[in-house]
């Protein structure tokens, strides 16, 4: 929905034009000065500025016509799929105020309520009805789930809405009180630093204008170099102090008179509140079905009689305004603070990122009765009152929405996004309750690692393989029972009914990994050659990998969106060393009905395979979209079945008669490069399959074109060679050739869809095809593996070296790998290929260390009791980043080996532990006398485990200086984010033996992986818009980006990463079109969204601040620009560290800003640092090094040192000639600059006495004595 009030505030905009006028707040409106690279696509991908190349292309914007007005007209005249026609509908509130909403007939009543809840004028009103008055005088009462178009036609005009009081009930009145408490705090207002800086600058300018001061403001020197020299010391600058709350009331608490006595319930009393105002007055307030009023109760006796007739109101806020003047004044201040903020700062993010830093010193924890009341009941995501949500029915119903028209697709995508986001949020809360032991299992008699839980209609299970139990049995021979599979099947009838569902839920395919089947290829050899500890580690990793694969498979089938095939909602939560898999409940599975409803696939690793024709037809349709081949397999009895999915998938008929497909562990083929022990779940990424199919289709097209040319030549020769009487025959042959070629072209166009892969090759499952067919299927999968190693991986390494791809931290490196279809297990090969580039070598090494350390700490956390968590985490951090010995005595050689005897002991004691770290589950029943496991950890033991894991998992030998390389804040940040650790934002001495203290560990938070759907239509629009922008088609690009922005606003709301991307591209288009004001508005939106959705110190957030700085600099607001650039450098120092090419590029931008205001000394200092970094990180002959030399040449030119300018430009020219050749336009530009500098040098020598020029030159060189890299 898109609405706008009469005060200029709205929640969502239906198109970019509306969104740009969301607010009339004091938002910075300045022109953008985004530097344009020669390759526009590079600029789009990197969002980084290159001011030196801007000098060559910066004037291009003047040649671009003014397109915004034309685009606006075009946007209004054209009916695009993302556009909605909006109609003004006035709203009459309780108090008689008038609002105006911009509504679409497809908007629902819930959309209207959401807007009214966000509007400042009605934010405190929660219980009301909506009346729609139409032009003909009729009145309609709106139900919450109605669409406006179902009630009346607002397109004819003359319609109005009226809010009328509704009766409270027990649930709604409590929700009203909670809403009031939220409004009385600014803690949920997320103010961006950019907004604060702009407001401060505007205030300073207004003050200077009022005082008549015309002096130019003094621009302070930026502390950017200081951030790079002392990154740890700048941690405290990342987190801004929370907004100072404006106190409206001392306290609002539920009175001890609650619940109302029965005789008062019969007259409408629902709740009693005790209120202490700022004036010191105490009131007891009655909340009834109609109003809130002050009663006459004393301290201990309830007197329900109203104290004064005037002390009553339909809302709590209005009543408090009547009884407390100070409340009225303070609430007005809160109202104004929210109104002054950017609208996006008031919008809540559905799935906000975890922060890895907490405030230091820790703020005082003050009494808050309201907070205590909210924490009294442990809900863990469930609703306190009313029926629990049926997540599965909601999700599947949304998928069944019609989606033929653009508006229907938008409504469907919005419903899916909202339901899935709510599910993930509930799953997180439920998983925390499961791991904390507050939610009982539904199968308490089974081993605890196989416990299953149902809470809030969500099914929870731990990601643990049955192989762990098998392995324990091998080591102890303690029990003849055949592991977790038989336990689940035979424990009870209820467990048997759940086992079918539990196969996917408990270990995410754990039953397929059970002791009744082969776990890996050549399992016999594995058992003989691999130690139990190593096999245990492999199985745990397989479990985690299978959960990841199941999530990726679920996403793939959701995106395929085949009618008739349904998937469960799925989320993976890592918390305190545990991995919990949360799924929506399969209908009927908990009631025991249809327990034999498996229609497709296998539950016993292929021994028995089920098949259903109707199910197979639907799966086959999905297989076409997923490039999966229909193939034949054999079951244990030798029967042949034709499948179009992995054998271990499970097609189940739910209690709602829908067809559900579960256990999608191998939607893509297995990686032929990894077929050894422990690599069962090493599958290829879907991005790689897509790239391979596209490459094959393109190759086929080329071969067809070559054949086409040959056929044309043959036909021509044949025609020329014909004699009399043969002409008609030749023409006929030529026509046949053309028809054949047309058919071949059509065949080539379908080649992409026809490239399919057998998902069951290189597995233990028996294939029923002919040997030739099986060999061909294996060869196809091998081709993809070779394509990955020989083409994709090499191209990726090349792009890293040329900075076409420039990851800044572990997260962006992972995203870049995945975007190119490369699994993270290949990161060792990436590190080897980029060893000559220090920043990439460090990045890959540190990422391997962090991922290996994460594997070790999860075992430690699982084995740690609640009261030892902070000491255990701080000791682990000291072992990783310091040089710490075991505090509990003699250090052991390996933490993995140390767990083995302990595990054996627990098994002999009959505790039922079958996986590492599970002893803590029994810890609640008794106090363990032995010391915590972290007490036996030392730095040597930890690093030994890390090196071993890196060698096995990533096939990479860590360098000898790996321990010293990780002593960086960026590595600490990466590790804390991956594990979910929050530490204090203080300076850490990473050179000490124990840099961390127990008090530095502030919290542990869950890390989530989910399958929240994305909007494919918007993505396609963005990709098309990027192509148009690269070609300079601004009008078309603007229209496409605006459509994508409009669709995403309606589907996801503003707080989404894709919305931020649209804002960035819109800012780029508007900048090139000359609309500087529009560009800065869009860039500001992107910055706010990135801070909220990605994190304060995400690299994209840093780039947003850098772009904002360039925009402000283009407006000649250099001081404001430098403050933004200072923030950008701080964020870069935290995410990537000081040694990264992006830091050097930012230094160049800073230097240009100082250069433009005449502070050449500071500018040269930054340019020198940039040159040092690029020569050290990229080499003396890299193009970015040439950029630094050119920037120095320009700077010396501004200083009049033309000889130095010529010398630096000569170095630029030499590099460009070697890298690009003489004919490249950039090389020619450099040669022109050289000639210009030489000419100016000669002019100066002839214009001034030689002694005078020598004096000037000496002054320049005197300044440069400490910078030998600049003197030639």
Protein Blocks (a to p, Z undefined) as FASTA:
>chain_A
ZZddfkopafbdfbfklmmmmpacdcddddddddcdfblmlmmmnopacfklmmmmmmmm
mmpccfklmmmmmmmmpccfkbccddddddddfkopacdddddfkbcfklmmmmmmmpmk
lmmpcbdcdddddfkopacdddfkbcfklmmcckngoiacddddddddfklmmmmmmmmm
mmmpcklpccdfklmmmmmmmmmmmmmmmnopabdcdddddfklmmmmmmmlmmmmmpcc
ddddddfbfbdcddfkbccdfklmmnopabdcddddfkopacdddddfkbccddfbdfkl
ccfbdfbfklgcfbfklmmmmmomklmmmmmmmmmmmmmpcfklmpccfbacddfbdcdd
dddddddfklmmmmmpcgkopafbdcdddfklmmmmmmmpccfbmklmmmmmmmmmmmmm
mmmmmmmmmmmmmmnopaccfblmbcfklcccdeehiacdddddfklmmmmmmmnomafc
ebjklmmmmmpmklmmmmmmmmmmmnnoplmmmmkbcfbghklmmmmmpcfklmmmmmmm
mmmmmmmmmmmmmmmmmmnopghiacdddddddeehiacddddddehklnopakllcfgd
cfegomaccddfklmmmmmmmmmmnopacdddddfkopacddfbdfkbccdddfkopacd
ehilblbccdfklmcghilmmccdfklmmmmmmmmmmmmmmmmmmmmmmmmmmmmmmmmm
pcehilmmmmmmmmmmmmmmmmmmmmmmmmmmmpccdfkgoiabdcfbdfklmmmmmmmm
mmmmmmmmmmmmmmmmmmmmnomaccfbfklmmmmmmmnopafklmmmmmmmmmmpmklm
mmmmmmmmmmmmmmmmmmmmmmpcfklmmmmmmmmmmmmmmccddfkbccdfblklmmmm
mmmmmmmnonopabehklmmmmmmpccfbdcfklmpcfklmmmmmmmmmmmmnopacdfk
lmmmmmcfklmmmmmmmnopacddddddfkbmblbcfklpnbdcdddddfbdcdfklmmm
mmmmmmmmmnopaklmmmmmmmmmmmmmmmnombdfklmmmmmmmmmmmmmnopaklmmm
mmmmmmmmmmmmnojkbfklmmmmmmmmmmmmmnopaklmmmmmmmmmmmmmmmnojadf
klmmmmmmmmmmmmmnopamlmmmmmmmmmmmmmmmnopkbfklmmmmmmmmmmmmmnop
amlmmmmmmmmmmmmmmmnojklmklmmmmmmmmmmmmmmmmmmmmpcfklmmmmmmmmm
mmmmmmmklpZZ
